[in-house]
Amino acid sequence: MLKQFLSVMSRYLKPYRKYLAWAVVLNFFSQWMNVFSFVVLIPILNILFKIDSAVYEYRPMDWQHLDKETLTNNAYAWVQELIAVHGPFATLVMMGCALIVMTAIKTAGYFGSAAVMVPLRTGVVKDIRVQVYEKVLRLPLGFFSEERKGDIIARMSADVQAVENSITNSIDMLIRQPIAILVCFVTLFAVSWQLTVFVLIVAPLAGWLMGAVSRKLKRKSATVQELWGSIIAQLDETLGGLRIIKAFIAEQKMLRRFDAVNGHYRKEMNEMVIRQNAAHPMSEFLGTTIITVVLWFGGLLILNQSNLIDASTFIFYMVILYSVINPLKEFSKASYQIPVGLASMDRIDFILKAENPIKEPADPEPLASFESAIEFRDVTFGYAEGRNVLKHISLRVPKGKTVALVGQSGSGKSTLVDLVPRYHDVQQGEVLIDGKNIKGVRISELRSLIGNVNQEAILFNDTFFNNITFGVEGATMEQVVEAAKIANAHDFIMESEHGYDTMIGDRGGRLSGGQRQRVSIARAVLKNPPILILDEATSALDTESERLVQEALERLMRSRTTIAIAHRLSTIKNADEIYVLHDGEIVEQGQHDELIARNGYYKRLYDMQQL
């Protein structure tokens, strides 16, 4: 567990090393102040109880060879001198004031060490969130088709929160407590190495018991976080399918599903929290047991009048030992918290370490513009090994021409056009633009040449203006208005509440299907790409909306190279070339009239639509 924790921290702590260094310095300072403040207790106890009747005289000190006995003797001589001059009570007051001052300095050091750790903790969590979000943006579409969206959201939210609550909050603890333990044990050895050896024989048993419980906690935490991902996934599905749930009167069915997974989550969470809550009482019990055993042993030495330790020094020893018990308890608390965060970090690393098969070329060829043609050369592709969606596809799209892809659902049309912007990479064959394999050019340069209008218009919860200018830097209002007019969108935008500054709702929910599509066409117009991909852009629209969108598309397609997917064959009659796909293969190609005359697969599709 410690190795994994250090590995996680080494990935994120580098920018925050100065905070770490200050925390170490301030903690060392405050811990030594803590010890020195307790040292004052010994003469105070001696004064109060008149334990020590010896007379001390100053000894000359060799600063190069200081020893414990000389320092102790001179401290006692100084206290006796104070008593002789000012009296016992005045000396007691002065020693008490010294204790208060040292405690104030100690607590200031504690505060300072905690304060300098705040930017570190929040910075690490911010970096993890940004890193996960950046990786999500870079991963291929295929990754998200295999994973539940709700589970990915849970990894980015609840799991990152768990890392913040456990790992990063434990960093301060893992700096402060080892320093406290080190300082206290150095002091304990200086006071009585015999008693300290006895403590070190007894203490490891307690550590072993705490470790046995914390190891099980990580496994339990991983299960809890997975179940939380299932809850978020079901909630996401419910919000997305609320219309269907209500239409089929399936509220009770969905409630039972949600209640089942929520009940399982509660059961596992109960077990995990009970284990976590066992940390404090278990450490309290074990700490008290150690203190009691040492008290017996030390008391035996004093009652037998051993010269190993006197009564006041033994009380100081017990105070320091009790001081080390609290850091040990906090340390054990960290051993319970950290496994929870490590389990969440494993789930986050599932995203961060996911392999991205879409690689940038090491030495990319330039592709500043589109000059001649797009070519698919013997392309074979499948999402899963052994199950090819496309089989030996070869076709050419000359510049300025419109090529249409038709065929039944599942024939591979959308997959084929997704290969052009490299949403997926082919397993066999090549996709070429101007004779250059697209795997050899920068992805950003390739995609800057391509505009998309999909069946489902993908809009963001933002204004009309920001949706149209999405991905286009520095666009002016005049350019946006011109693009909206070309897309037949200007009139309904101006009729809205605030014109181009009107918010359109989540995924454009305040707009009709035709309006959403025309806004997405305006976005493509503003980008002004030389290559246009239309993926069934009018198939989900009513007749009036289809007419307006079709007019906008015809304006958009002028002087552009277009690959259009269409279920409604009437919309692609005028295409320069039509390719008919069936079961991942091109079975026919030609212009509309030619394909009708052949009386083949295209003619059957056309006749079914006419009926």
C-alpha positions as CSV (number, residue, x, y, z in Angstrom):
1,M,0.0,0.0,0.0
2,L,2.8,2.5,0.9
3,K,4.6,1.8,-2.4
4,Q,1.4,2.5,-4.3
5,F,0.8,5.7,-2.3
6,L,4.3,7.0,-2.9
7,S,3.9,6.2,-6.6
8,V,0.7,8.2,-6.8
9,M,2.3,11.1,-4.9
10,S,5.4,11.1,-7.1
11,R,3.2,11.8,-10.1
12,Y,1.6,14.9,-8.7
13,L,3.8,16.5,-6.0
14,K,6.6,17.8,-8.2
15,P,5.1,21.3,-8.8
16,Y,4.4,21.7,-5.0
17,R,7.8,20.7,-3.6
18,K,8.3,24.1,-1.9
19,Y,5.1,23.6,0.1
20,L,6.3,20.1,1.1
21,A,9.7,21.5,2.2
22,W,8.1,24.2,4.4
23,A,5.8,21.7,5.9
24,V,8.8,19.5,6.9
25,V,10.7,22.4,8.4
26,L,7.7,23.8,10.4
27,N,6.8,20.4,11.7
28,F,10.3,19.7,12.9
29,F,10.4,23.1,14.6
30,S,7.0,22.6,16.3
31,Q,7.8,19.1,17.5
32,W,11.0,20.1,19.2
33,M,9.2,23.0,20.8
34,N,6.7,20.4,22.0
35,V,9.5,18.4,23.7
36,F,11.2,21.4,25.2
37,S,7.9,22.6,26.6
38,F,7.5,19.3,28.4
39,V,11.1,19.5,29.7
40,V,10.0,22.5,31.7
41,L,7.6,20.1,33.6
42,I,10.5,18.3,35.4
43,P,11.7,21.3,37.5
44,I,8.1,22.3,38.0
45,L,7.3,18.9,39.4
46,N,10.4,18.9,41.5
47,I,9.5,22.4,43.0
48,L,5.9,21.4,43.7
49,F,6.6,18.1,45.3
50,K,10.1,18.8,46.7
51,I,11.3,15.6,45.2
52,D,14.9,16.6,44.6
53,S,16.9,17.7,47.6
54,A,20.3,17.6,45.9
55,V,22.4,20.8,45.6
56,Y,23.6,21.6,42.1
57,E,26.5,23.7,41.0
58,Y,27.3,25.1,37.5
59,R,29.8,23.0,35.5
60,P,31.8,24.5,32.7
61,M,30.4,23.4,29.3
62,D,32.4,22.2,26.3
63,W,30.2,23.2,23.4
64,Q,31.9,20.7,21.1
65,H,31.2,17.8,23.5
66,L,27.9,18.5,25.2
67,D,26.5,15.7,27.2
68,K,23.1,15.1,28.7
69,E,24.3,15.0,32.3
70,T,26.0,18.4,32.2
71,L,23.0,20.1,30.5
72,T,20.7,18.6,33.1
73,N,22.9,19.6,36.0
74,N,23.2,23.2,34.8
75,A,19.5,23.5,34.2
76,Y,18.8,22.3,37.7
77,A,21.4,24.7,39.1
78,W,19.8,27.6,37.3
79,V,16.3,26.7,38.7
80,Q,17.8,26.4,42.3
81,E,19.3,29.9,41.8
82,L,15.9,31.3,40.7
83,I,14.3,29.7,43.8
84,A,17.0,31.2,46.1
85,V,16.6,34.7,44.6
86,H,12.9,34.9,43.8
87,G,11.3,32.1,45.9
88,P,9.6,28.9,44.9
89,F,6.2,30.4,43.9
90,A,7.8,33.2,41.7
91,T,10.0,30.5,40.0
92,L,6.9,28.3,39.4
93,V,5.2,31.3,37.8
94,M,8.2,31.9,35.5
95,M,8.4,28.3,34.6
96,G,4.7,28.3,33.8
97,C,5.1,31.3,31.6
98,A,8.0,29.6,29.8
99,L,5.7,26.6,29.2
100,I,2.9,28.9,27.8
101,V,5.4,30.7,25.4
102,M,6.8,27.4,24.1
103,T,3.3,26.0,23.6
104,A,2.3,29.2,21.7
105,I,5.4,28.8,19.4
106,K,4.6,25.1,19.0
107,T,1.0,25.7,18.0
108,A,2.0,28.5,15.6
109,G,4.3,26.0,14.0
110,Y,1.5,23.5,13.7
111,F,-0.8,26.1,12.1
112,G,1.9,27.2,9.7
113,S,2.6,23.6,8.6
114,A,-1.1,23.0,8.0
115,A,-1.5,26.3,6.1
116,V,1.3,25.6,3.7
117,M,-0.2,22.2,2.9
118,V,-3.5,23.6,1.7
119,P,-2.2,24.8,-1.7
120,L,-0.5,21.4,-2.2
121,R,-3.7,19.4,-1.4
122,T,-6.0,21.5,-3.5
123,G,-3.4,21.7,-6.3
124,V,-3.0,17.9,-6.5
125,V,-6.7,17.4,-6.8
126,K,-7.0,20.1,-9.4
127,D,-4.2,18.5,-11.5
128,I,-5.9,15.1,-11.3
129,R,-9.3,16.6,-12.5
130,V,-7.6,18.4,-15.4
131,Q,-5.6,15.3,-16.3
132,V,-8.7,13.1,-16.4
133,Y,-10.7,15.6,-18.4
134,E,-7.9,16.1,-20.8
135,K,-7.6,12.3,-21.3
136,V,-11.3,12.0,-21.8
137,L,-11.1,14.6,-24.6
138,R,-8.2,12.7,-26.3
139,L,-9.5,9.1,-26.0
140,P,-11.1,7.7,-29.2
141,L,-14.9,7.4,-29.5
142,G,-14.6,3.6,-29.4
143,F,-13.5,3.8,-25.7
144,F,-16.8,5.5,-24.7
145,S,-19.0,3.1,-26.7
146,E,-17.6,0.3,-24.6
147,E,-18.0,2.1,-21.2
148,R,-21.0,3.4,-19.4
149,K,-21.1,7.2,-19.5
150,G,-22.4,7.3,-15.9
151,D,-19.5,5.2,-14.6
152,I,-17.0,7.6,-16.3
153,I,-18.7,10.6,-14.7
154,A,-18.5,8.8,-11.3
155,R,-14.7,8.2,-11.9
156,M,-14.3,11.9,-12.7
157,S,-16.4,13.2,-9.7
158,A,-16.9,10.8,-6.8
159,D,-13.5,9.0,-7.2
160,V,-11.6,12.2,-7.5
161,Q,-13.5,13.5,-4.4
162,A,-12.5,10.3,-2.6
163,V,-8.8,10.9,-3.5
164,E,-9.1,14.4,-2.1
165,N,-10.8,13.3,1.1
166,S,-8.4,10.4,1.8
167,I,-5.0,10.6,0.0
168,T,-4.4,14.4,-0.2
169,N,-5.8,15.0,3.3
170,S,-3.4,12.3,4.6
171,I,-0.3,14.0,3.1
172,D,-0.1,16.5,6.0
173,M,-0.7,13.7,8.4
174,L,2.0,11.5,6.8
175,I,4.5,14.4,7.1
176,R,3.6,15.6,10.6
177,Q,3.2,12.3,12.4
178,P,6.4,10.6,11.3
179,I,8.3,13.7,12.3
180,A,6.5,13.7,15.7
181,I,7.2,10.0,16.1
182,L,10.9,10.5,15.2
183,V,11.4,13.5,17.6
184,C,9.6,11.8,20.4
185,F,11.5,8.5,20.1
186,V,14.8,10.4,20.0
187,T,13.7,12.1,23.2
188,L,12.6,8.8,24.7
189,F,16.0,7.2,23.9
190,A,17.8,10.2,25.5
191,V,15.7,9.9,28.7
192,S,15.8,6.1,29.0
193,W,16.9,3.8,26.3
194,Q,16.0,0.7,28.4
195,L,12.4,1.7,28.7
196,T,12.3,2.7,25.0
197,V,13.6,-0.7,23.9
198,F,10.8,-2.2,25.9
199,V,8.2,0.0,24.1
200,L,9.6,-1.0,20.7
201,I,9.1,-4.6,21.6
202,V,5.5,-4.1,22.5
203,A,4.4,-1.5,19.9
204,P,4.8,-3.5,16.6
205,L,2.0,-5.9,17.6
206,A,-0.4,-3.0,17.6
207,G,0.8,-1.9,14.2
208,W,0.3,-5.3,12.8
209,L,-3.3,-5.4,14.0
210,M,-4.1,-2.0,12.4
211,G,-2.5,-3.1,9.1
212,A,-4.6,-6.2,8.9
213,V,-7.8,-4.3,9.0
214,S,-6.7,-1.5,6.5
215,R,-5.8,-4.1,3.8
216,K,-9.3,-5.3,3.7
217,L,-10.6,-1.7,3.6
218,K,-9.1,-1.1,0.1
219,R,-11.0,-4.0,-1.4
220,K,-14.2,-2.9,0.1
221,S,-13.7,0.7,-1.0
222,A,-13.2,-0.4,-4.7
223,T,-16.5,-2.3,-4.6
224,V,-18.3,0.8,-3.1
225,Q,-17.0,3.1,-5.8
226,E,-18.0,0.6,-8.6
227,L,-21.5,0.5,-7.2
228,W,-21.6,4.3,-7.0
229,G,-20.7,4.3,-10.8
230,S,-23.7,2.0,-11.4
231,I,-26.0,4.5,-9.5
232,I,-24.7,7.4,-11.6
233,A,-25.0,5.4,-14.8
234,Q,-28.6,4.5,-14.0
235,L,-29.5,8.1,-13.1
236,D,-28.0,9.2,-16.5
237,E,-30.0,6.6,-18.4
238,T,-33.2,7.7,-16.5
239,L,-32.7,11.4,-17.3
240,G,-31.9,10.6,-21.0
241,G,-34.9,8.2,-21.4
242,L,-37.5,9.9,-19.2
243,R,-39.9,10.4,-22.1
244,I,-39.9,6.6,-22.9
245,I,-40.1,5.6,-19.2
246,K,-43.3,7.7,-18.9
247,A,-44.7,6.6,-22.2
248,F,-44.4,2.9,-21.3
249,I,-45.5,3.5,-17.6
250,A,-42.2,2.0,-16.5
251,E,-41.6,4.2,-13.4
252,Q,-42.0,1.4,-11.0
253,K,-39.7,-0.9,-13.0
254,M,-37.0,1.8,-13.0
255,L,-37.5,2.5,-9.3
256,R,-37.1,-1.2,-8.5
257,R,-33.8,-1.3,-10.5
258,F,-32.6,1.8,-8.8
259,D,-33.6,0.7,-5.3
260,A,-31.8,-2.7,-5.9
261,V,-28.4,-1.1,-6.8
262,N,-28.9,1.6,-4.2
263,G,-29.5,-1.0,-1.5
264,H,-26.4,-3.0,-2.5
265,Y,-24.4,0.3,-2.4
266,R,-25.8,1.0,1.1
267,K,-24.9,-2.5,2.4
268,E,-21.3,-2.3,1.1
269,M,-20.9,1.3,2.3
270,N,-22.1,0.3,5.8
271,E,-19.4,-2.4,6.0
272,M,-16.7,0.0,4.8
273,V,-17.7,2.9,7.2
274,I,-17.9,0.4,10.1
275,R,-14.3,-0.6,9.4
276,Q,-13.2,3.0,9.1
277,N,-14.9,3.9,12.4
278,A,-13.0,1.0,14.0
279,A,-9.8,2.9,13.6
280,H,-10.1,5.4,16.5
281,P,-11.4,3.0,19.2
282,M,-8.9,0.3,18.2
283,S,-6.0,2.7,18.2
284,E,-7.3,4.2,21.5
285,F,-7.4,0.8,23.1
286,L,-4.0,-0.3,21.8
287,G,-2.4,3.0,22.8
288,T,-3.8,2.8,26.3
289,T,-2.6,-0.8,26.6
290,I,0.9,0.2,25.6
291,I,0.9,3.2,28.1
292,T,-0.3,0.9,30.8
293,V,2.3,-1.8,30.2
294,V,5.1,0.8,30.2
295,L,3.6,2.3,33.4
296,W,3.8,-1.1,35.1
297,F,7.4,-1.6,33.9
298,G,8.5,1.9,34.9
299,G,6.6,1.8,38.2
300,L,8.4,-1.5,39.0
301,L,11.8,0.2,38.4
302,I,10.9,3.2,40.6
303,L,9.4,1.1,43.4
304,N,12.5,-1.1,43.4
305,Q,14.5,2.1,43.7
306,S,16.4,1.4,40.5
307,N,18.9,4.0,39.3
308,L,17.6,3.8,35.8
309,I,15.1,6.6,36.2
310,D,13.7,8.9,38.9
311,A,10.0,9.7,39.5
312,S,9.9,13.2,37.9
313,T,11.8,12.1,34.8
314,F,9.5,9.1,34.6
315,I,6.5,11.4,34.5
316,F,8.2,13.4,31.8
317,Y,8.9,10.1,29.9
318,M,5.2,9.1,30.2
319,V,4.1,12.5,28.9
320,I,6.4,12.2,25.8
321,L,5.3,8.6,25.4
322,Y,1.7,9.7,25.5
323,S,2.6,12.4,22.9
324,V,3.9,9.7,20.6
325,I,0.7,7.6,21.0
326,N,-1.4,10.3,19.4
327,P,0.7,10.5,16.2
328,L,0.6,6.7,16.1
329,K,-3.2,6.9,16.3
330,E,-3.3,9.5,13.5
331,F,-0.9,7.4,11.5
332,S,-3.3,4.5,11.9
333,K,-6.2,6.7,10.8
334,A,-4.2,7.5,7.6
335,S,-3.7,3.8,7.1
336,Y,-7.5,3.5,7.0
337,Q,-8.1,6.5,4.9
338,I,-5.4,5.9,2.3
339,P,-6.8,2.6,1.0
340,V,-10.1,4.3,0.2
341,G,-8.3,6.8,-2.0
342,L,-6.0,4.2,-3.6
343,A,-9.0,2.2,-4.6
344,S,-10.5,5.3,-6.2
345,M,-7.1,6.2,-7.8
346,D,-7.1,2.7,-9.4
347,R,-10.5,3.5,-11.0
348,I,-9.2,7.0,-12.2
349,D,-6.1,5.3,-13.6
350,F,-8.4,3.1,-15.7
351,I,-9.1,6.3,-17.7
352,L,-5.6,7.9,-17.4
353,K,-3.8,4.7,-18.5
354,A,-6.3,3.7,-21.1
355,E,-4.5,3.0,-24.4
356,N,-5.3,5.5,-27.2
357,P,-4.8,3.7,-30.5
358,I,-5.1,6.9,-32.5
359,K,-1.5,8.0,-32.4
360,E,0.0,11.3,-33.6
361,P,2.8,10.6,-36.2
362,A,6.3,11.1,-35.0
363,D,7.3,13.0,-38.2
364,P,4.0,14.4,-39.7
365,E,3.5,15.4,-43.3
366,P,2.0,18.9,-43.9
367,L,-1.7,19.0,-44.8
368,A,-2.6,22.7,-44.9
369,S,-5.3,22.4,-47.6
370,F,-7.3,19.9,-49.7
371,E,-6.4,19.8,-53.3
372,S,-7.4,16.7,-55.2
373,A,-9.3,13.7,-53.7
374,I,-10.1,11.5,-50.7
375,E,-9.4,7.8,-51.4
376,F,-10.3,4.6,-49.5
377,R,-7.9,2.0,-50.7
378,D,-8.8,-1.6,-49.8
379,V,-10.0,-0.6,-46.4
380,T,-11.0,-3.2,-43.8
381,F,-12.2,-2.3,-40.3
382,G,-13.8,-3.9,-37.3
383,Y,-14.6,-2.7,-33.8
384,A,-13.9,-6.2,-32.4
385,E,-11.2,-8.7,-33.6
386,G,-12.6,-11.2,-36.1
387,R,-15.8,-9.2,-36.7
388,N,-15.2,-6.8,-39.6
389,V,-17.8,-4.0,-40.2
390,L,-16.1,-2.9,-43.5
391,K,-14.5,-5.3,-45.9
392,H,-12.1,-4.3,-48.7
393,I,-13.7,-0.9,-49.4
394,S,-12.2,1.0,-52.3
395,L,-13.7,4.3,-53.4
396,R,-12.6,7.8,-54.5
397,V,-14.1,11.2,-53.8
398,P,-12.7,13.9,-56.1
399,K,-12.5,17.5,-55.0
400,G,-15.7,19.4,-55.5
401,K,-17.8,16.3,-56.0
402,T,-20.7,14.9,-53.9
403,V,-20.6,11.2,-53.1
404,A,-23.5,9.5,-51.4
405,L,-23.5,6.3,-49.3
406,V,-26.7,4.4,-49.0
407,G,-27.7,1.0,-47.6
408,Q,-29.6,-0.7,-44.8
409,S,-28.9,0.2,-41.2
410,G,-25.7,-1.6,-40.0
411,S,-24.2,-1.8,-43.4
412,G,-21.2,0.3,-42.3
413,K,-22.0,3.8,-43.7
414,S,-21.4,5.8,-40.6
415,T,-18.3,3.7,-39.7
416,L,-16.8,4.5,-43.2
417,V,-17.2,8.3,-42.8
418,D,-15.8,8.1,-39.2
419,L,-12.5,6.8,-40.7
420,V,-11.9,10.1,-42.6
421,P,-11.3,12.3,-39.4
422,R,-9.6,9.3,-37.7
423,Y,-12.2,8.7,-35.1
424,H,-11.1,5.1,-35.7
425,D,-8.0,3.7,-37.5
426,V,-8.3,1.1,-40.2
427,Q,-6.9,-2.4,-39.6
428,Q,-6.1,-3.0,-43.2
429,G,-5.7,-0.7,-46.2
430,E,-5.3,3.1,-46.3
431,V,-7.4,6.3,-46.2
432,L,-5.6,8.9,-48.3
433,I,-6.1,12.7,-48.7
434,D,-4.3,14.2,-51.7
435,G,-2.3,10.9,-51.8
436,K,-1.2,11.2,-48.2
437,N,-2.0,8.5,-45.7
438,I,-4.1,10.3,-43.0
439,K,-2.1,8.3,-40.3
440,G,1.0,10.3,-41.4
441,V,-0.5,13.8,-40.8
442,R,-1.3,15.8,-37.7
443,I,-4.8,15.0,-36.4
444,S,-5.6,18.7,-35.8
445,E,-4.6,19.6,-39.4
446,L,-6.7,16.7,-40.8
447,R,-9.8,17.6,-38.8
448,S,-9.5,21.3,-39.5
449,L,-10.3,20.4,-43.2
450,I,-13.6,18.6,-42.3
451,G,-17.0,19.8,-41.3
452,N,-19.7,17.5,-39.8
453,V,-23.5,17.7,-39.8
454,N,-24.9,14.6,-38.0
455,Q,-28.4,13.1,-37.7
456,E,-28.4,14.2,-34.1
457,A,-27.4,17.8,-33.8
458,I,-24.9,18.0,-30.9
459,L,-25.3,21.4,-29.2
460,F,-24.1,22.8,-25.9
461,N,-25.9,24.5,-23.1
462,D,-24.8,27.9,-24.2
463,T,-25.9,30.8,-26.4
464,F,-26.7,30.6,-30.1
465,F,-23.6,32.7,-30.8
466,N,-21.3,30.5,-28.8
467,N,-22.7,27.3,-30.4
468,I,-22.3,28.6,-33.9
469,T,-18.7,29.9,-33.2
470,F,-17.8,26.6,-31.4
471,G,-14.2,25.7,-32.5
472,V,-13.8,28.9,-34.6
473,E,-11.7,31.6,-32.8
474,G,-12.3,35.3,-33.3
475,A,-15.5,35.1,-35.3
476,T,-17.4,38.4,-35.6
477,M,-21.1,38.9,-35.2
478,E,-21.4,39.7,-38.9
479,Q,-19.8,36.4,-39.9
480,V,-22.1,34.5,-37.4
481,V,-25.2,36.2,-38.8
482,E,-24.2,35.5,-42.4
483,A,-23.6,31.8,-41.5
484,A,-27.0,31.6,-39.8
485,K,-28.7,33.1,-42.8
486,I,-27.1,30.6,-45.1
487,A,-28.4,27.8,-42.7
488,N,-32.0,29.3,-42.6
489,A,-31.5,29.9,-38.9
490,H,-31.3,33.7,-38.6
491,D,-35.1,34.3,-38.5
492,F,-35.9,32.0,-35.6
493,I,-32.8,33.1,-33.7
494,M,-33.9,36.7,-33.9
495,E,-37.4,35.8,-32.7
496,S,-35.9,34.3,-29.5
497,E,-35.7,36.2,-26.2
498,H,-32.2,37.7,-26.5
499,G,-31.4,36.9,-30.1
500,Y,-27.9,35.4,-30.6
501,D,-27.3,35.7,-26.8
502,T,-30.2,33.4,-25.9
503,M,-29.4,30.2,-24.0
504,I,-30.6,27.2,-25.9
505,G,-30.8,24.7,-23.0
506,D,-29.1,21.4,-22.3
507,R,-28.3,19.8,-25.7
508,G,-30.4,22.5,-27.4
509,G,-33.5,21.2,-25.5
510,R,-35.4,24.5,-26.0
511,L,-35.3,24.1,-29.8
512,S,-37.1,21.9,-32.3
513,G,-35.3,19.2,-34.2
514,G,-35.1,21.3,-37.3
515,Q,-33.9,24.3,-35.5
516,R,-31.1,22.3,-33.8
517,Q,-30.1,21.0,-37.1
518,R,-29.9,24.4,-38.7
519,V,-27.8,25.8,-35.9
520,S,-25.4,22.9,-36.4
521,I,-25.3,23.7,-40.2
522,A,-24.6,27.3,-39.3
523,R,-21.6,26.1,-37.2
524,A,-20.3,24.1,-40.2
525,V,-20.8,27.1,-42.5
526,L,-18.8,29.3,-40.2
527,K,-16.0,26.8,-40.1
528,N,-16.0,26.8,-43.9
529,P,-14.3,23.4,-44.4
530,P,-13.3,22.1,-47.8
531,I,-14.6,18.6,-46.9
532,L,-18.1,18.1,-45.6
533,I,-19.6,14.9,-44.0
534,L,-23.4,14.7,-43.8
535,D,-24.6,11.8,-41.7
536,E,-28.3,11.4,-42.3
537,A,-28.7,15.1,-41.6
538,T,-32.4,15.3,-42.5
539,S,-33.7,11.8,-41.6
540,A,-35.2,12.7,-38.3
541,L,-37.1,15.9,-39.5
542,D,-40.7,16.6,-40.6
543,T,-41.4,17.7,-44.1
544,E,-41.2,21.5,-43.5
545,S,-38.1,21.3,-41.4
546,E,-36.5,18.9,-44.0
547,R,-37.1,21.4,-46.8
548,L,-35.5,24.3,-44.8
549,V,-32.6,22.1,-43.8
550,Q,-32.1,20.7,-47.3
551,E,-32.0,24.2,-48.7
552,A,-29.3,25.1,-46.1
553,L,-27.4,22.0,-46.9
554,E,-27.4,22.7,-50.6
555,R,-26.0,26.1,-49.9
556,L,-23.4,24.6,-47.7
557,M,-22.4,21.9,-50.2
558,R,-21.6,24.4,-53.0
559,S,-18.0,24.2,-54.0
560,R,-17.3,21.7,-51.3
561,T,-16.3,18.0,-51.4
562,T,-19.2,16.2,-49.7
563,I,-19.7,12.6,-48.4
564,A,-23.4,12.2,-47.6
565,I,-25.1,9.3,-45.8
566,A,-28.8,9.2,-46.6
567,H,-31.7,6.9,-45.8
568,R,-34.1,9.1,-47.9
569,L,-32.8,8.4,-51.4
570,S,-34.7,11.4,-52.7
571,T,-32.2,13.7,-51.0
572,I,-29.2,12.3,-52.9
573,K,-30.6,12.0,-56.5
574,N,-28.2,14.6,-57.7
575,A,-25.0,13.2,-56.2
576,D,-22.1,12.8,-58.6
577,E,-21.6,9.2,-57.4
578,I,-23.7,6.9,-55.2
579,Y,-22.2,3.9,-53.4
580,V,-24.5,1.2,-52.1
581,L,-23.2,-0.7,-49.1
582,H,-24.5,-4.1,-47.9
583,D,-23.0,-6.0,-45.0
584,G,-19.8,-3.9,-45.1
585,E,-19.2,-4.2,-48.8
586,I,-19.8,-2.0,-51.9
587,V,-22.4,-3.9,-53.9
588,E,-23.2,-1.2,-56.4
589,Q,-22.0,2.3,-57.5
590,G,-23.1,4.8,-60.1
591,Q,-25.4,7.8,-60.5
592,H,-29.1,7.6,-59.6
593,D,-30.5,7.0,-63.0
594,E,-27.9,4.3,-63.8
595,L,-28.6,2.5,-60.6
596,I,-32.3,2.5,-61.1
597,A,-31.8,1.1,-64.7
598,R,-29.7,-1.8,-63.3
599,N,-32.7,-3.0,-61.3
600,G,-30.5,-4.1,-58.5
601,Y,-30.2,-3.5,-54.7
602,Y,-30.5,0.3,-55.0
603,K,-33.7,-0.1,-57.1
604,R,-35.2,-2.3,-54.4
605,L,-34.4,0.3,-51.8
606,Y,-35.8,3.1,-53.9
607,D,-39.0,1.2,-54.6
608,M,-39.6,0.4,-50.9
609,Q,-39.3,4.1,-50.1
610,Q,-41.7,5.1,-52.9
611,L,-44.3,2.6,-51.5
